[in-house]
Amino acid sequence: MPSSTRLSTSVLLTCAAIGVATGVLGGVAGWLTPVVLATAPILYGFILGAHVLPGIIAQELIRRPWVALISHVVAALVASAMAPQWAFRFIGTAILFGGIQEIVAALTRYRVWQAWRFFISALIIGALVAVVVAFAAHLSALAPWAQIVYLAVAVLGPVAWTAAGLGIGAALRRAGVARGAQR
């Protein structure tokens, strides 16, 4: 395997650390989901959007192939330990979101790391979240204005979390975290 595609121990440990930290957030989001759906369902897309963080932080910090998917899977395992009732959804979301982030990065041959590239994956994920949210929340039962807000939050939730993830990744990069793992 060429050294450019090999993942060092440093890269794997960095992905694991990102996965654990964001997995805790994912577990909290899992416990908040029924409460949000029962009390303020319009915010569900924002809660679901938090699951983009592992891949965004990993790609911004490490800038290598596979780091988004690896970080997402670790995050899903940690979140599943915290909220086991959502285990299959966490794992499915990790594969879907991490896969989308990897595909978008692969389309640029893992050479483009500007913010716009991350936001493309966020918008794709946001569109998927909007579809899921529409089914999960029985959107047709809401007033038209609430449907519009609901869908906007579902699309913009992953975008907002992506912006936060880019900020976290950039701050970690400036702090010198994962120097040995970066390109």
N, CA, C and O of each residue as an XYZ file, in Angstrom:
732
protein
N       0.851     -1.180      0.000
C       0.000      0.000      0.000
C       0.893      1.237      0.000
O       1.796      1.333      0.831
N       0.669      2.178     -0.898
C       1.488      3.387     -0.931
C       1.368      4.171      0.374
O       0.313      4.168      1.008
N       2.431      4.832      0.767
C       2.429      5.570      2.025
C       1.416      6.702      2.030
O       0.973      7.119      3.100
N       1.037      7.215      0.856
C       0.077      8.324      0.811
C      -1.330      7.875      1.197
O      -2.147      8.703      1.601
N      -1.627      6.579      1.082
C      -2.957      6.100      1.453
C      -2.939      5.295      2.746
O      -3.998      4.926      3.254
N      -1.784      5.024      3.273
C      -1.672      4.271      4.517
C      -2.061      5.164      5.684
O      -1.723      6.347      5.716
N      -2.769      4.591      6.629
C      -3.172      5.353      7.809
C      -2.282      4.965      8.979
O      -2.275      3.811      9.407
N      -1.550      5.908      9.483
C      -0.627      5.653     10.585
C      -1.398      5.508     11.895
O      -2.586      5.816     11.986
N      -0.691      5.038     12.881
C      -1.265      4.929     14.219
C      -1.703      6.302     14.705
O      -2.746      6.432     15.346
N      -0.924      7.308     14.409
C      -1.262      8.674     14.810
C      -2.593      9.122     14.204
O      -3.417      9.731     14.885
N      -2.796      8.818     12.921
C      -4.055      9.172     12.254
C      -5.210      8.419     12.899
O      -6.250      9.006     13.196
N      -5.028      7.120     13.114
C      -6.103      6.323     13.701
C      -6.447      6.773     15.117
O      -7.620      6.818     15.489
N      -5.432      7.105     15.903
C      -5.691      7.576     17.264
C      -6.375      8.943     17.262
O      -7.228      9.217     18.107
N      -6.003      9.788     16.324
C      -6.658     11.091     16.211
C      -8.117     10.916     15.816
O      -8.997     11.577     16.366
N      -8.374     10.026     14.863
C      -9.764      9.726     14.480
C     -10.543      9.174     15.666
O     -11.704      9.527     15.875
N      -9.899      8.308     16.441
C     -10.564      7.735     17.609
C     -10.909      8.813     18.632
O     -12.004      8.811     19.195
N      -9.976      9.734     18.873
C     -10.234     10.813     19.829
C     -11.386     11.705     19.357
O     -12.254     12.085     20.143
N     -11.379     12.029     18.077
C     -12.471     12.835     17.511
C     -13.778     12.061     17.624
O     -14.809     12.623     17.993
N     -13.733     10.775     17.309
C     -14.931      9.946     17.390
C     -15.492      9.850     18.793
O     -16.707      9.909     18.979
N     -14.627      9.703     19.782
C     -15.097      9.610     21.164
C     -15.739     10.930     21.595
O     -16.833     10.939     22.158
N     -15.061     12.026     21.330
C     -15.604     13.336     21.746
C     -16.938     13.640     21.068
O     -17.883     14.084     21.720
N     -17.012     13.401     19.773
C     -18.266     13.694     19.064
C     -19.310     12.615     19.303
O     -20.507     12.872     19.176
N     -18.869     11.407     19.650
C     -19.806     10.343     19.996
C     -20.561     10.645     21.270
O     -21.739     10.312     21.394
N     -19.888     11.276     22.219
C     -20.570     11.693     23.452
C     -21.674     12.690     23.097
O     -22.788     12.593     23.610
N     -21.365     13.643     22.223
C     -22.384     14.593     21.773
C     -23.520     13.859     21.059
O     -24.689     14.187     21.257
N     -23.181     12.869     20.229
C     -24.190     12.089     19.530
C     -25.083     11.318     20.493
O     -26.289     11.212     20.274
N     -24.492     10.776     21.562
C     -25.285     10.078     22.575
C     -26.258     11.011     23.281
O     -27.410     10.655     23.529
N     -25.781     12.208     23.600
C     -26.665     13.217     24.207
C     -27.783     13.579     23.232
O     -28.942     13.704     23.629
N     -27.434     13.747     21.959
C     -28.453     14.048     20.942
C     -29.475     12.918     20.863
O     -30.664     13.164     20.664
N     -29.011     11.685     21.017
C     -29.928     10.553     21.003
C     -30.941     10.614     22.134
O     -32.121     10.328     21.930
N     -30.491     10.980     23.310
C     -31.414     11.103     24.445
C     -32.316     12.326     24.312
O     -33.444     12.319     24.806
N     -31.833     13.368     23.652
C     -32.657     14.566     23.464
C     -33.714     14.390     22.371
O     -34.736     15.077     22.383
N     -33.480     13.486     21.438
C     -34.374     13.327     20.293
C     -35.839     13.133     20.675
O     -36.685     13.861     20.156
N     -36.186     12.186     21.560
C     -37.615     12.029     21.884
C     -38.206     13.261     22.564
O     -39.372     13.595     22.353
N     -37.398     13.929     23.380
C     -37.863     15.141     24.056
C     -38.128     16.236     23.036
O     -39.154     16.915     23.092
N     -37.194     16.405     22.104
C     -37.348     17.434     21.074
C     -38.551     17.118     20.185
O     -39.347     18.004     19.874
N     -38.680     15.852     19.776
C     -39.821     15.486     18.925
C     -41.159     15.696     19.626
O     -42.161     16.002     18.980
N     -41.175     15.531     20.956
C     -42.421     15.696     21.705
C     -42.731     17.159     22.034
O     -43.895     17.547     22.129
N     -41.677     17.967     22.207
C     -41.912     19.338     22.669
C     -41.639     20.421     21.632
O     -42.355     21.421     21.571
N     -40.608     20.226     20.819
C     -40.233     21.234     19.823
C     -39.748     20.531     18.558
O     -38.578     20.648     18.193
N     -40.638     19.804     17.892
C     -40.206     18.989     16.754
C     -39.548     19.788     15.631
O     -38.819     19.228     14.813
N     -39.797     21.057     15.593
C     -39.218     21.899     14.546
C     -37.688     21.922     14.638
O     -37.021     22.253     13.658
N     -37.125     21.576     15.799
C     -35.676     21.596     16.007
C     -34.997     20.255     15.722
O     -33.778     20.146     15.846
N     -35.765     19.244     15.344
C     -35.201     17.910     15.157
C     -34.084     17.890     14.112
O     -33.079     17.208     14.311
N     -34.232     18.604     13.033
C     -33.198     18.643     11.997
C     -31.893     19.207     12.523
O     -30.817     18.788     12.096
N     -31.977     20.149     13.442
C     -30.770     20.718     14.046
C     -30.072     19.675     14.916
O     -28.849     19.547     14.884
N     -30.863     18.927     15.695
C     -30.306     17.865     16.546
C     -29.654     16.785     15.678
O     -28.535     16.351     15.952
N     -30.355     16.363     14.640
C     -29.837     15.330     13.747
C     -28.582     15.814     13.010
O     -27.682     15.022     12.729
N     -28.526     17.087     12.705
C     -27.381     17.658     12.004
C     -26.083     17.580     12.783
O     -25.008     17.663     12.189
N     -26.153     17.422     14.104
C     -24.939     17.326     14.929
C     -24.082     16.134     14.533
O     -22.882     16.105     14.804
N     -24.698     15.160     13.898
C     -23.965     13.951     13.530
C     -22.976     14.168     12.372
O     -22.285     13.224     11.989
N     -22.890     15.367     11.812
C     -21.876     15.629     10.773
C     -20.505     15.930     11.385
O     -19.492     15.870     10.687
N     -20.466     16.247     12.662
C     -19.233     16.725     13.288
C     -18.019     15.795     13.176
O     -16.935     16.282     12.856
N     -18.138     14.496     13.419
C     -16.905     13.686     13.402
C     -16.124     13.804     12.097
O     -14.908     13.998     12.115
N     -16.810     13.689     10.977
C     -16.129     13.745      9.687
C     -15.593     15.117      9.348
O     -14.513     15.243      8.771
N     -16.336     16.140      9.700
C     -15.897     17.509      9.398
C     -14.627     17.830     10.181
O     -13.650     18.324      9.619
N     -14.650     17.549     11.473
C     -13.476     17.843     12.294
C     -12.277     17.024     11.803
O     -11.175     17.554     11.662
N     -12.499     15.736     11.546
C     -11.393     14.869     11.110
C     -10.810     15.331      9.777
O      -9.591     15.407      9.624
N     -11.678     15.638      8.816
C     -11.160     16.067      7.513
C     -10.472     17.426      7.594
O      -9.450     17.640      6.942
N     -11.014     18.331      8.374
C     -10.387     19.645      8.498
C      -9.032     19.533      9.198
O      -8.086     20.232      8.834
N      -8.938     18.671     10.185
C      -7.706     18.545     10.960
C      -6.656     17.695     10.256
O      -5.491     18.088     10.182
N      -7.054     16.530      9.735
C      -6.082     15.561      9.229
C      -5.895     15.648      7.716
O      -4.782     15.485      7.217
N      -6.981     15.905      6.983
C      -6.940     16.071      5.526
C      -6.346     14.855      4.803
O      -5.407     14.970      4.016
N      -6.918     13.708      5.093
C      -6.531     12.450      4.447
C      -7.775     11.644      4.115
O      -8.837     11.861      4.700
N      -7.644     10.708      3.171
C      -8.770      9.816      2.868
C      -9.146      8.956      4.073
O      -8.294      8.608      4.891
N     -10.392      8.630      4.168
C     -10.995      7.703      5.133
C     -11.173      8.247      6.542
O     -11.840      7.607      7.354
N     -10.604      9.403      6.862
C     -10.681      9.869      8.250
C     -12.106     10.234      8.664
O     -12.467     10.085      9.831
N     -12.913     10.707      7.722
C     -14.302     11.033      8.054
C     -15.059      9.766      8.430
O     -15.737      9.725      9.456
N     -14.947      8.756      7.616
C     -15.683      7.515      7.855
C     -15.222      6.830      9.148
O     -16.047      6.356      9.930
N     -13.928      6.781      9.365
C     -13.408      6.155     10.590
C     -13.903      6.902     11.827
O     -14.364      6.286     12.788
N     -13.805      8.230     11.798
C     -14.254      9.031     12.944
C     -15.751      8.870     13.178
O     -16.202      8.804     14.322
N     -16.516      8.807     12.100
C     -17.963      8.611     12.231
C     -18.294      7.262     12.869
O     -19.165      7.185     13.735
N     -17.611      6.209     12.449
C     -17.900      4.880     13.001
C     -17.562      4.829     14.492
O     -18.329      4.279     15.282
N     -16.425      5.397     14.876
C     -16.072      5.442     16.304
C     -17.123      6.246     17.068
O     -17.559      5.835     18.144
N     -17.528      7.384     16.519
C     -18.553      8.205     17.174
C     -19.855      7.426     17.327
O     -20.509      7.512     18.366
N     -20.232      6.671     16.306
C     -21.467      5.886     16.370
C     -21.384      4.821     17.458
O     -22.367      4.575     18.157
N     -20.236      4.196     17.607
C     -20.071      3.173     18.650
C     -20.160      3.791     20.043
O     -20.784      3.221     20.939
N     -19.544      4.943     20.224
C     -19.610      5.632     21.518
C     -21.045      6.081     21.800
O     -21.554      5.882     22.903
N     -21.688      6.680     20.816
C     -23.079      7.129     20.991
C     -23.997      5.940     21.281
O     -24.929      6.050     22.077
N     -23.730      4.807     20.634
C     -24.542      3.606     20.855
C     -24.391      3.082     22.277
O     -25.341      2.549     22.850
N     -23.204      3.232     22.843
C     -22.998      2.819     24.231
C     -23.783      3.721     25.189
O     -24.241      3.272     26.239
N     -23.932      4.982     24.821
C     -24.654      5.931     25.664
C     -26.162      5.855     25.484
O     -26.913      6.033     26.443
N     -26.605      5.594     24.273
C     -28.039      5.548     23.958
C     -28.289      4.324     23.079
O     -28.519      4.459     21.877
N     -28.244      3.127     23.676
C     -28.308      1.898     22.874
C     -29.600      1.734     22.073
O     -29.627      0.981     21.099
N     -30.648      2.411     22.460
C     -31.907      2.311     21.715
C     -31.781      2.863     20.302
O     -32.615      2.560     19.449
N     -30.762      3.662     20.040
C     -30.542      4.252     18.714
C     -29.346      3.637     18.003
O     -28.908      4.183     16.990
N     -28.807      2.540     18.478
C     -27.548      1.985     17.958
C     -27.564      1.806     16.440
O     -26.638      2.249     15.759
N     -28.593      1.170     15.907
C     -28.625      0.936     14.460
C     -28.732      2.244     13.686
O     -28.155      2.378     12.606
N     -29.461      3.198     14.227
C     -29.562      4.504     13.559
C     -28.234      5.253     13.612
O     -27.837      5.889     12.636
N     -27.554      5.179     14.741
C     -26.242      5.827     14.846
C     -25.270      5.250     13.819
O     -24.565      5.991     13.135
N     -25.241      3.932     13.719
C     -24.311      3.285     12.793
C     -24.693      3.594     11.340
O     -23.824      3.878     10.516
N     -25.973      3.537     11.034
C     -26.427      3.870      9.682
C     -26.123      5.316      9.324
O     -25.676      5.610      8.215
N     -26.367      6.214     10.268
C     -26.082      7.629     10.044
C     -24.583      7.845      9.853
O     -24.173      8.632      9.001
N     -23.766      7.152     10.641
C     -22.301      7.284     10.523
C     -21.834      6.871      9.138
O     -21.026      7.559      8.515
N     -22.343      5.750      8.664
C     -21.929      5.270      7.341
C     -22.427      6.212      6.251
O     -21.695      6.520      5.310
N     -23.672      6.669      6.377
C     -24.235      7.575      5.369
C     -23.521      8.927      5.364
O     -23.036      9.367      4.321
N     -23.452      9.589      6.523
C     -22.847     10.913      6.588
C     -21.345     10.846      6.283
O     -20.830     11.648      5.505
N     -20.656      9.893      6.894
C     -19.223      9.744      6.635
C     -18.949      9.401      5.185
O     -17.986      9.887      4.591
N     -19.814      8.550      4.611
C     -19.671      8.194      3.198
C     -19.854      9.387      2.284
O     -19.096      9.563      1.330
N     -20.849     10.205      2.563
C     -21.078     11.407      1.755
C     -19.873     12.345      1.862
O     -19.405     12.880      0.857
N     -19.380     12.539      3.075
C     -18.220     13.418      3.252
C     -16.992     12.868      2.527
O     -16.227     13.634      1.941
N     -16.799     11.559      2.561
C     -15.669     10.953      1.849
C     -15.835     11.068      0.332
O     -14.867     11.347     -0.376
N     -17.048     10.855     -0.168
C     -17.287     10.945     -1.614
C     -17.014     12.357     -2.119
O     -16.367     12.539     -3.151
N     -17.508     13.357     -1.390
C     -17.271     14.741     -1.815
C     -15.770     15.045     -1.799
O     -15.264     15.696     -2.713
N     -15.063     14.584     -0.781
C     -13.611     14.803     -0.732
C     -12.913     14.032     -1.857
O     -11.962     14.534     -2.457
N     -13.379     12.823     -2.140
C     -12.763     12.014     -3.203
C     -12.974     12.656     -4.572
O     -12.105     12.567     -5.439
N     -14.116     13.298     -4.769
C     -14.368     13.977     -6.042
C     -13.359     15.090     -6.303
O     -13.101     15.448     -7.452
N     -12.797     15.628     -5.243
C     -11.741     16.641     -5.390
C     -10.364     16.009     -5.199
O      -9.365     16.706     -5.022
N     -10.330     14.675     -5.240
C      -9.096     13.896     -5.104
C      -8.355     14.219     -3.818
O      -7.126     14.157     -3.768
N      -9.106     14.564     -2.779
C      -8.553     14.875     -1.456
C      -7.497     15.974     -1.540
O      -6.505     15.955     -0.811
N      -7.726     16.933     -2.442
C      -6.775     18.040     -2.601
C      -7.393     19.396     -2.290
O      -6.673     20.382     -2.132
N      -8.701     19.455     -2.201
C      -9.385     20.725     -1.966
C      -9.943     20.714     -0.544
O     -10.760     19.864     -0.189
N      -9.490     21.667      0.255
C      -9.910     21.695      1.659
C     -10.527     23.043      2.042
O     -10.627     23.366      3.225
N     -10.929     23.810      1.068
C     -11.593     25.071      1.381
C     -12.990     24.785      1.952
O     -13.555     23.710      1.753
N     -13.514     25.761      2.653
C     -14.802     25.594      3.343
C     -15.932     25.218      2.391
O     -16.810     24.442      2.769
N     -15.936     25.744      1.171
C     -17.044     25.471      0.247
C     -17.226     23.976      0.016
O     -18.348     23.500     -0.158
N     -16.108     23.231      0.015
C     -16.194     21.792     -0.213
C     -16.916     21.091      0.930
O     -17.690     20.160      0.709
N     -16.660     21.540      2.143
C     -17.329     20.968      3.306
C     -18.823     21.308      3.286
O     -19.662     20.492      3.667
N     -19.137     22.522      2.837
C     -20.536     22.937      2.820
C     -21.331     22.229      1.724
O     -22.550     22.101      1.837
N     -20.671     21.775      0.682
C     -21.374     20.965     -0.322
C     -21.864     19.671      0.327
O     -23.021     19.286      0.160
N     -20.981     19.005      1.066
C     -21.414     17.772      1.745
C     -22.490     18.082      2.773
O     -23.409     17.283      2.959
N     -22.397     19.224      3.446
C     -23.416     19.601      4.432
C     -24.777     19.801      3.778
O     -25.800     19.397      4.331
N     -24.793     20.421      2.608
C     -26.071     20.631      1.914
C     -26.666     19.321      1.413
O     -27.884     19.141      1.448
N     -25.821     18.409      0.949
C     -26.315     17.101      0.523
C     -26.904     16.362      1.726
O     -27.997     15.799      1.651
N     -26.168     16.373      2.824
C     -26.656     15.728      4.043
C     -27.928     16.427      4.534
O     -28.877     15.767      4.956
N     -27.943     17.751      4.478
C     -29.127     18.505      4.893
C     -30.361     18.135      4.087
O     -31.456     18.017      4.637
N     -30.186     17.953      2.793
C     -31.320     17.543      1.956
C     -31.821     16.162      2.373
O     -33.028     15.930      2.442
N     -30.899     15.252      2.649
C     -31.300     13.923      3.119
C     -31.980     14.005      4.478
O     -32.981     13.332      4.720
N     -31.434     14.829      5.361
C     -32.045     15.018      6.680
C     -33.462     15.557      6.530
O     -34.366     15.130      7.247
N     -33.661     16.492      5.605
C     -35.000     17.060      5.394
C     -35.997     15.978      4.996
O     -37.142     15.988      5.448
N     -35.563     15.049      4.153
C     -36.448     13.955      3.750
C     -36.765     13.062      4.944
O     -37.922     12.709      5.168
N     -35.741     12.699      5.708
C     -35.950     11.853      6.889
C     -36.847     12.546      7.895
O     -37.774     11.944      8.438
N     -36.564     13.818      8.140
C     -37.350     14.594      9.090
C     -38.808     14.679      8.650
O     -39.715     14.610      9.479
N     -39.029     14.827      7.365
C     -40.407     14.914      6.854
C     -41.190     13.652      7.191
O     -42.372     13.727      7.526
N     -40.548     12.503      7.106
C     -41.230     11.254      7.445
C     -41.340     11.061      8.947
O     -42.386     10.641      9.440
N     -40.270     11.362      9.684
C     -40.245     11.131     11.124
C     -41.238     12.007     11.870
O     -41.789     11.594     12.891
N     -41.464     13.184     11.381
C     -42.290     14.144     12.106
C     -43.703     14.271     11.556
O     -44.476     15.114     12.012
N     -44.041     13.442     10.585
C     -45.376     13.551      9.971
C     -45.637     15.003      9.581
O     -46.591     15.630     10.044
N     -44.792     15.502      8.745
C     -44.782     16.902      8.341
C     -46.125     17.392      7.834
O     -46.484     18.552      8.036
N     -46.864     16.517      7.178
C     -48.153     16.938      6.619
C     -49.150     17.364      7.687
O     -50.135     18.037      7.384
N     -48.902     16.975      8.939
C     -49.808     17.353     10.025
C     -49.562     18.777     10.519
O     -50.360     19.311     11.291
N     -48.471     19.391     10.083
C     -48.133     20.746     10.536
C     -48.702     21.802      9.597
O     -49.009     21.527      8.437
N     -48.834     23.002     10.118
C     -49.269     24.136      9.311
C     -48.219     24.403      8.232
O     -47.048     24.076      8.427
N     -48.613     24.988      7.100
C     -47.648     25.229      6.007
C     -46.406     26.018      6.439
O     -45.293     25.689      6.028
N     -46.588     27.050      7.260
C     -45.432     27.822      7.702
C     -44.487     26.944      8.527
O     -43.268     27.069      8.406
N     -45.035     26.060      9.360
C     -44.222     25.180     10.197
C     -43.484     24.155      9.336
O     -42.350     23.787      9.643
N     -44.117     23.699      8.274
C     -43.459     22.764      7.360
C     -42.234     23.410      6.716
O     -41.178     22.788      6.601
N     -42.391     24.662      6.300
C     -41.285     25.381      5.670
C     -40.138     25.587      6.661
O     -38.978     25.339      6.331
N     -40.460     26.038      7.864
C     -39.430     26.248      8.886
C     -38.751     24.925      9.229
O     -37.529     24.858      9.355
N     -39.547     23.888      9.376
C     -39.044     22.560      9.709
C     -38.017     22.104      8.679
O     -36.923     21.662      9.031
N     -38.377     22.214      7.415
C     -37.475     21.780      6.347
C     -36.232     22.668      6.259
O     -35.135     22.178      5.992
N     -36.402     23.972      6.484
C     -35.254     24.882      6.473
C     -34.282     24.530      7.597
O     -33.069     24.516      7.388
N     -34.809     24.249      8.778
C     -33.946     23.876      9.907
C     -33.255     22.541      9.619
O     -32.090     22.347      9.966
N     -33.989     21.621      8.978
C     -33.408     20.320      8.653
C     -32.239     20.463      7.680
O     -31.239     19.756      7.806
N     -32.356     21.360      6.725
C     -31.277     21.570      5.754
C     -30.147     22.391      6.371
O     -28.971     22.099      6.151
N     -30.501     23.407      7.136
C     -29.482     24.305      7.679
C     -28.801     23.776      8.941
O     -27.724     24.249      9.303
N     -29.417     22.801      9.615
C     -28.791     22.203     10.799
C     -27.418     21.635     10.490
O     -26.445     22.002     11.149
N     -27.307     20.738      9.494
C     -25.980     20.219      9.146
C     -25.012     21.310      8.676
O     -23.804     21.203      8.884
N     -25.537     22.341      8.053
C     -24.680     23.450      7.603
C     -24.104     24.180      8.824
O     -22.915     24.495      8.856
N     -24.947     24.445      9.820
C     -24.482     25.117     11.039
C     -23.462     24.261     11.789
O     -22.439     24.767     12.251
N     -23.747     22.960     11.906
C     -22.802     22.066     12.576
C     -21.503     21.938     11.784
O     -20.435     21.769     12.373
N     -21.583     22.016     10.470
C     -20.376     21.984      9.647
C     -19.523     23.208      9.930
O     -18.304     23.096     10.054
N     -20.138     24.362     10.032
C     -19.395     25.580     10.360
C     -18.714     25.429     11.721
O     -17.555     25.812     11.882
N     -19.427     24.878     12.688
C     -18.839     24.653     14.015
C     -17.683     23.660     13.925
O     -16.633     23.869     14.532
N     -17.874     22.584     13.169
C     -16.830     21.576     13.006
C     -15.584     22.131     12.336
O     -14.463     21.789     12.713
N     -15.783     22.990     11.338
C     -14.641     23.634     10.677
C     -13.878     24.516     11.665
O     -12.647     24.547     11.660
N     -14.613     25.225     12.504
C     -13.983     26.061     13.525
C     -13.191     25.240     14.527
O     -12.078     25.608     14.902
N     -13.771     24.120     14.962
C     -13.082     23.241     15.911
C     -11.838     22.634     15.262
O     -10.760     22.628     15.856
N     -11.995     22.129     14.048
C     -10.857     21.531     13.349
C      -9.732     22.526     13.121
O      -8.559     22.201     13.306
N     -10.093     23.741     12.717
C      -9.079     24.776     12.488
C      -8.377     25.161     13.795
O      -7.166     25.378     13.816
N      -9.141     25.244     14.872
C      -8.540     25.571     16.171
C      -7.584     24.466     16.624
O      -6.509     24.750     17.153
N      -7.974     23.215     16.417
C      -7.100     22.097     16.772
C      -5.832     22.108     15.915
O      -4.740     21.819     16.405
N      -5.986     22.440     14.643
C      -4.840     22.530     13.730
C      -3.879     23.635     14.198
O      -2.666     23.430     14.243
N      -4.434     24.812     14.548
C      -3.596     25.920     15.033
C      -2.893     25.562     16.337
O      -1.769     26.001     16.584
N      -3.557     24.764     17.169
C      -2.980     24.362     18.453
C      -1.913     23.284     18.302
O      -1.233     22.937     19.268
N      -1.767     22.754     17.086
C      -0.742     21.749     16.826
C      -1.185     20.325     17.111
O      -0.364     19.408     17.137
N      -2.465     20.139     17.323
C      -2.984     18.790     17.548
C      -2.812     17.979     16.271
O      -3.098     18.468     15.178
N      -2.357     16.773     16.403
C      -2.230     15.830     15.287
C      -1.199     16.272     14.254
O      -1.368     15.999     13.066
N      -0.164     16.932     14.671
C       0.879     17.348     13.719
C       1.415     16.183     12.916
O       1.629     16.302     11.710
N       1.631     15.070     13.567
C       2.165     13.897     12.885
C       1.168     13.224     11.973
O       1.552     12.437     11.108
N      -0.119     13.522     12.152
C      -1.166     12.884     11.351
C      -1.531     13.705     10.122
O      -2.144     13.187      9.189
N      -1.163     14.971     10.115
C      -1.540     15.855      9.031
C      -0.658     15.663      7.825
O       0.468     15.178      7.928
N      -1.195     16.059      6.650
C      -0.393     16.022      5.417
C       0.579     17.151      5.392
O       1.342     17.289      4.436
